Each structure stands twice: as structure tokens, then as C-alpha cells.
Amino acid sequence: MAGDIRVCFIGDSFVQGVGDPEYRGWVGRVLQATRVPGGEVTGFNLGIRRNTSDEVLARCWEEVSRRLSPGADNRLVVSFGSNDAVEEDGSVRVAPERTLDNLTQLLTECARRGMPALVVGPPPVCSAGPAHLERLLSLNHRLEAVCTRAGVPWVPVTEALAQDRVWRAEAESGDGAHPGAGGYTGLAALVLAAGWQRWISAPGHGPAVTPGAAGSPAV
């Protein structure tokens, strides 16, 4: 019995799908490909441009709680890190240790609420150069370790997209960071191939979200 499945996608501009002339991004394409027999899936895109993991954590539960239902199978998909690793004024916007701590806090709260979670790795930013990519690749391993400890699925995308000619060509012909429809199609394919259908079709676990959880503070 699948019933009402509600999935919040929270993160940065890549989650929002900035640059896609079709306005679907990878989130829309993944949802279009989702099939759950006996279930109705509602997706909520909560991506905000330039958001770091600090900002995602700060707003997560206020925004997510308003979109959940006590009787539904409520889920959270998280993707951040690309903005954290951007260098500004001689230092990265968010130190790697804090990025890891922010993800740990989010996944801990998901477990407390009984919400299945899934984490998608940070896409590369072509215009940020090789040093940014090196920082992201290093961060990937540590983010994956956080997911492993929490028992949460992890979808690696950074390296594959950095080597993807369509992603790179579209980003470089645009604003240097965001791809077009082809790049987001490739990112969606990585998420789907990593077991999305299996994850979304599996029964939810833990207690239902109670009405009192709405508006609870970020952890």
C-alpha cells in the first residue's frame, strides 16, 4: 500500500534546475520517470540559488514541515556542497567539516521523524576551475561516509558530470555553472540509475510526522 508519497527536494540552484530552458531540471525529470503502483507521488522543489549547506539547514524544517502530512509517506532528498566549496575572499564559503556536520544534523532529524532520506552529491561548477573540482571530489568521499553511517542512500554525480561533454558544453556556453536540458537529463539519469525507483517504492519507515512537527526549528 503506497498511498500518498510526498518528496521534498532541498538544496541549491542545481536542485532548482537553473539554466534549463524546459524548466524541469533533474528533479522534474526524475519525477516524470517515477512510477509507484498504487501510489501518488507529489514532489516539492525547495532549491534556492547560491544556497550553502548552512542556509539549507537553517530553512529546511520550516519549509519541509509545511508540505508534509501526518498520514503520508514523507521523504526528503538533499543535495548541496557545490556552493560550500566555492572560494570567496581567500576561503571557501563553508568549511568541509561544517558541511559534513550540516548533513549529519539533517539526516539525524530525518531519522528522528521517521522520514526516509536520499542524498545526491554536489554537481561540478565548470567555471570554478580544477581546484574547486578537487575540493568537491574530496568532499564527496566524506559526504558518502556520513550517509553510510546513517544508512542513507548516496548518489555520486560529481566525477561523472565533470567528465560529461554535454554537461560541460552547456555550462560553458551558459553562465559557466548551470547546464541546459541535456545536462540535467544526464544528472537525472544518474539519480535514476542509482536505485531511485527502488528507494521511492520501498515502504516508508518510522512513526508518521505529527502535526506538532510543523514549524519546528531547524536542528
C-alpha positions as CSV (number, residue, x, y, z in Angstrom):
1,M,0.0,0.0,0.0
2,A,1.9,3.1,-1.2
3,G,-0.8,5.8,-1.0
4,D,0.2,9.4,-0.6
5,I,4.0,9.8,-1.1
6,R,5.4,13.3,-0.6
7,V,9.0,14.1,-1.5
8,C,10.7,17.4,-0.7
9,F,13.9,18.1,-2.7
10,I,16.0,20.7,-0.9
11,G,19.3,22.3,-1.9
12,D,20.8,24.8,-4.3
13,S,20.4,26.1,-7.9
14,F,21.1,22.7,-9.3
15,V,18.1,21.3,-7.4
16,Q,16.1,24.2,-8.6
17,G,17.2,23.5,-12.2
18,V,18.6,26.9,-13.1
19,G,19.6,27.1,-16.7
20,D,17.1,24.5,-18.1
21,P,15.1,26.1,-20.9
22,E,12.4,23.5,-20.2
23,Y,12.2,24.4,-16.5
24,R,12.3,20.8,-15.4
25,G,15.8,20.3,-14.2
26,W,16.9,16.9,-12.9
27,V,14.2,16.9,-10.2
28,G,11.3,17.3,-12.7
29,R,12.8,14.6,-15.0
30,V,13.2,12.2,-12.1
31,L,9.6,12.7,-11.0
32,Q,8.4,12.3,-14.6
33,A,10.1,8.9,-14.7
34,T,8.8,7.8,-11.3
35,R,6.2,5.0,-11.2
36,V,4.8,3.7,-7.9
37,P,2.0,1.2,-8.3
38,G,-0.9,2.2,-6.0
39,G,0.9,5.4,-5.0
40,E,0.6,9.0,-5.9
41,V,3.9,10.9,-5.7
42,T,4.0,14.7,-5.1
43,G,7.3,16.4,-5.4
44,F,8.2,19.8,-3.9
45,N,11.2,21.6,-5.3
46,L,12.9,23.6,-2.5
47,G,16.1,24.6,-4.3
48,I,17.4,28.1,-3.9
49,R,20.2,29.6,-5.9
50,R,23.6,30.1,-4.2
51,N,22.4,28.3,-1.0
52,T,25.1,26.7,1.0
53,S,24.6,23.8,3.4
54,D,24.3,26.3,6.2
55,E,21.4,28.0,4.6
56,V,19.7,24.7,3.6
57,L,19.9,23.5,7.2
58,A,18.6,26.8,8.6
59,R,15.4,26.7,6.5
60,C,14.9,23.0,6.0
61,W,12.4,22.0,8.6
62,E,10.3,25.2,8.5
63,E,9.8,24.7,4.7
64,V,9.6,20.9,4.7
65,S,7.1,20.6,7.6
66,R,4.6,22.7,5.8
67,R,4.5,20.2,2.9
68,L,4.1,17.0,4.9
69,S,1.0,15.1,6.0
70,P,0.7,13.0,9.2
71,G,-0.8,10.1,7.2
72,A,1.6,10.3,4.2
73,D,4.8,8.6,3.3
74,N,7.0,11.7,3.7
75,R,10.5,11.8,2.3
76,L,13.5,14.1,1.9
77,V,16.1,14.4,-0.9
78,V,19.1,16.5,-0.1
79,S,21.8,17.9,-2.4
80,F,24.3,20.6,-1.5
81,G,28.0,21.3,-1.4
82,S,28.8,23.0,-4.7
83,N,28.4,26.4,-3.2
84,D,30.1,25.4,0.0
85,A,33.3,24.7,-1.9
86,V,33.3,28.0,-3.8
87,E,36.2,30.2,-2.8
88,E,35.4,33.8,-1.9
89,D,37.8,36.3,-0.4
90,G,40.5,33.7,0.0
91,S,38.5,31.0,1.7
92,V,35.7,28.6,0.9
93,R,32.2,29.7,1.8
94,V,31.6,26.8,4.2
95,A,34.4,24.7,5.6
96,P,34.2,21.0,4.8
97,E,33.8,20.0,8.4
98,R,30.8,22.2,8.8
99,T,29.3,20.8,5.5
100,L,29.6,17.3,7.0
101,D,28.1,18.4,10.3
102,N,25.1,20.1,8.5
103,L,24.4,16.9,6.6
104,T,24.7,14.8,9.8
105,Q,22.2,17.1,11.5
106,L,19.7,16.8,8.6
107,L,19.9,13.0,8.5
108,T,19.7,12.7,12.2
109,E,16.5,14.7,12.2
110,C,15.1,12.6,9.3
111,A,15.7,9.5,11.4
112,R,14.0,11.1,14.4
113,R,11.0,12.0,12.3
114,G,10.9,8.6,10.6
115,M,11.5,10.1,7.1
116,P,13.4,8.2,4.5
117,A,16.2,10.3,3.1
118,L,18.4,10.2,0.0
119,V,21.4,12.4,-0.7
120,V,22.6,13.4,-4.2
121,G,26.2,14.6,-4.4
122,P,27.2,18.1,-5.5
123,P,27.4,18.8,-9.2
124,P,30.6,20.4,-10.5
125,V,30.9,24.1,-11.4
126,C,32.9,24.3,-14.6
127,S,33.7,28.0,-14.3
128,A,35.1,27.5,-10.7
129,G,38.2,25.7,-12.1
130,P,40.1,22.5,-11.2
131,A,40.8,23.5,-7.6
132,H,37.0,23.6,-6.9
133,L,36.6,20.2,-8.6
134,E,39.3,18.8,-6.4
135,R,37.6,20.1,-3.3
136,L,34.3,18.7,-4.4
137,L,35.8,15.2,-5.1
138,S,37.4,15.2,-1.6
139,L,34.1,16.3,0.0
140,N,32.3,13.6,-1.9
141,H,34.1,10.8,-0.1
142,R,33.4,12.4,3.3
143,L,29.7,13.0,2.5
144,E,29.3,9.4,1.4
145,A,30.8,8.3,4.7
146,V,28.2,10.3,6.6
147,C,25.4,8.7,4.5
148,T,26.9,5.2,5.1
149,R,26.9,5.8,8.9
150,A,23.3,7.0,8.7
151,G,22.1,4.1,6.5
152,V,21.0,6.6,3.8
153,P,21.4,6.1,0.1
154,W,24.1,8.2,-1.6
155,V,24.2,9.1,-5.3
156,P,27.6,10.2,-6.6
157,V,27.4,12.6,-9.5
158,T,30.4,15.0,-9.3
159,E,33.0,13.0,-11.2
160,A,30.6,11.6,-13.8
161,L,29.3,15.1,-14.7
162,A,32.8,16.7,-14.7
163,Q,33.6,14.2,-17.5
164,D,30.3,14.6,-19.3
165,R,30.7,16.5,-22.5
166,V,27.1,17.6,-22.7
167,W,27.2,19.0,-19.1
168,R,30.4,20.8,-19.7
169,A,29.4,22.2,-23.1
170,E,26.1,23.5,-21.9
171,A,27.5,25.0,-18.7
172,E,30.4,26.7,-20.6
173,S,28.0,28.2,-23.2
174,G,25.7,29.5,-20.5
175,D,26.7,31.0,-17.2
176,G,29.6,28.7,-16.6
177,A,27.9,26.7,-13.9
178,H,24.5,25.5,-14.9
179,P,23.8,23.2,-17.9
180,G,20.7,23.2,-20.1
181,A,18.2,20.4,-20.8
182,G,20.8,17.9,-21.9
183,G,23.0,18.3,-18.8
184,Y,20.0,17.9,-16.4
185,T,18.8,14.9,-18.4
186,G,22.2,13.3,-17.7
187,L,22.1,14.2,-14.0
188,A,18.5,12.7,-13.8
189,A,19.8,9.6,-15.4
190,L,22.5,9.2,-12.8
191,V,19.9,9.5,-10.0
192,L,17.6,7.0,-11.6
193,A,20.4,4.5,-12.3
194,A,21.5,4.7,-8.7
195,G,18.3,3.0,-7.5
196,W,15.8,5.8,-7.3
197,Q,12.8,3.6,-8.2
198,R,13.7,1.1,-5.6
199,W,14.1,3.8,-2.9
200,I,10.8,5.6,-3.7
201,S,8.9,2.3,-4.0
202,A,10.1,0.9,-0.6
203,P,7.7,1.3,2.3
204,G,8.4,4.3,4.5
205,H,9.7,3.6,8.0
206,G,9.3,5.0,11.5
207,P,6.4,7.0,13.0
208,A,4.3,9.3,11.0
209,V,5.0,13.0,11.2
210,T,2.7,14.6,13.7
211,P,1.0,18.0,13.2
212,G,3.1,19.4,16.0
213,A,6.3,18.8,13.9
214,A,5.2,21.6,11.5
215,G,7.1,24.7,12.2
216,S,9.6,23.0,14.4
217,P,13.0,24.7,14.4
218,A,15.9,23.6,12.3
219,V,18.3,21.3,14.2
